[in-house]
Amino acid sequence: MKWNLRLTAANKGIWKASEFQRSLAEHGLVISAGKMSGLWSGQPVSLKLEDLDVICVVLGCEIGDLLIPEPGKVSRPGQQAGVQEATTGSMVAVVPKRRDGRSLPPM
């Protein structure tokens, strides 16, 4: 899934994370600066469904505006995880990386 908060907020005239954070607080959702940074600048690690409801109310949007499916990233039966097909049809290895910067265990 692709997290599309900033574009959705911009379409509603909200350009700054602090402005969005204040709007959320007015609707009863108080978010720390760290969590707000994760919501605004990247893809959140976790998000409560209740919080998602408040975000949708503040932005006047639907869940499909915030979460965009990426079916091309899902591995298919018979295809190894971490391997994607290139447009030419040949197989290309993708090196997985952790989001927290730590190294992966040896294979």
C-alpha positions as CSV (number, residue, x, y, z in Angstrom):
1,M,0.0,0.0,0.0
2,K,1.1,3.5,-0.7
3,W,0.5,6.1,2.0
4,N,-0.9,9.2,0.3
5,L,-1.5,11.6,3.2
6,R,0.5,14.7,2.0
7,L,-1.2,14.8,-1.4
8,T,-4.6,14.3,0.1
9,A,-4.0,17.0,2.6
10,A,-2.6,19.4,-0.1
11,N,-5.8,18.8,-2.1
12,K,-7.8,20.0,0.9
13,G,-5.5,23.1,1.4
14,I,-3.4,21.8,4.3
15,W,0.2,22.3,3.5
16,K,2.0,22.0,6.8
17,A,2.2,19.1,9.3
18,S,1.7,21.5,12.2
19,E,-1.6,22.8,10.7
20,F,-2.8,19.2,10.2
21,Q,-1.7,18.3,13.7
22,R,-3.8,21.2,15.2
23,S,-6.8,20.1,13.1
24,L,-6.5,16.5,14.4
25,A,-6.3,17.8,18.0
26,E,-9.5,19.8,17.5
27,H,-11.2,16.5,16.6
28,G,-9.8,14.8,19.7
29,L,-6.7,13.1,18.2
30,V,-3.6,14.4,19.9
31,I,-0.5,13.1,18.1
32,S,3.1,13.4,19.3
33,A,5.6,15.3,17.1
34,G,7.4,12.0,16.3
35,K,4.3,10.2,15.2
36,M,3.2,13.2,13.2
37,S,6.5,13.2,11.4
38,G,6.0,9.6,10.5
39,L,2.5,10.2,9.2
40,W,3.4,13.3,7.3
41,S,6.8,12.5,5.8
42,G,6.7,8.8,5.1
43,Q,4.7,5.7,5.5
44,P,3.5,5.1,9.1
45,V,4.7,1.9,10.8
46,S,1.4,1.5,12.5
47,L,-1.9,3.4,12.6
48,K,-5.0,2.7,14.6
49,L,-8.3,2.4,12.7
50,E,-9.8,4.9,15.1
51,D,-7.0,7.4,14.2
52,L,-7.6,6.7,10.5
53,D,-11.3,7.6,11.0
54,V,-10.3,11.0,12.5
55,I,-7.8,11.7,9.7
56,C,-10.6,11.0,7.1
57,V,-13.0,13.3,8.9
58,V,-10.4,16.1,9.1
59,L,-9.5,15.8,5.5
60,G,-13.0,15.1,4.3
61,C,-11.8,12.1,2.4
62,E,-12.2,8.4,2.1
63,I,-9.8,5.6,3.0
64,G,-9.1,5.0,-0.7
65,D,-7.7,8.6,-0.9
66,L,-5.1,7.8,1.8
67,L,-4.2,4.2,1.0
68,I,-3.4,3.3,-2.6
69,P,-3.1,-0.4,-3.5
70,E,0.1,-1.5,-5.2
71,P,-0.7,-5.0,-6.4
72,G,2.5,-5.2,-8.4
73,K,4.5,-5.5,-5.2
74,V,2.7,-8.7,-4.1
75,S,4.5,-11.9,-4.9
76,R,2.7,-14.5,-6.9
77,P,2.6,-18.2,-6.4
78,G,5.7,-19.8,-7.7
79,Q,7.6,-16.5,-7.5
80,Q,10.3,-16.1,-4.9
81,A,9.8,-13.3,-2.3
82,G,12.0,-10.3,-3.1
83,V,12.2,-11.0,-6.8
84,Q,10.2,-8.9,-9.4
85,E,9.8,-9.4,-13.1
86,A,11.3,-6.6,-15.2
87,T,9.4,-5.1,-18.1
88,T,11.5,-7.2,-20.5
89,G,10.3,-10.4,-18.8
90,S,13.7,-11.4,-17.2
91,M,14.0,-11.9,-13.5
92,V,15.9,-9.2,-11.5
93,A,16.9,-9.8,-7.9
94,V,15.8,-7.1,-5.4
95,V,17.9,-6.7,-2.3
96,P,15.6,-6.2,0.7
97,K,16.5,-3.4,3.2
98,R,15.1,-2.8,6.6
99,R,13.4,0.5,7.3
100,D,15.1,1.1,10.6
101,G,18.6,1.0,9.0
102,R,19.8,-2.2,10.7
103,S,21.3,-4.9,8.6
104,L,19.5,-8.1,7.7
105,P,20.5,-11.5,9.1
106,P,22.9,-13.5,6.9
107,M,21.3,-15.9,4.5
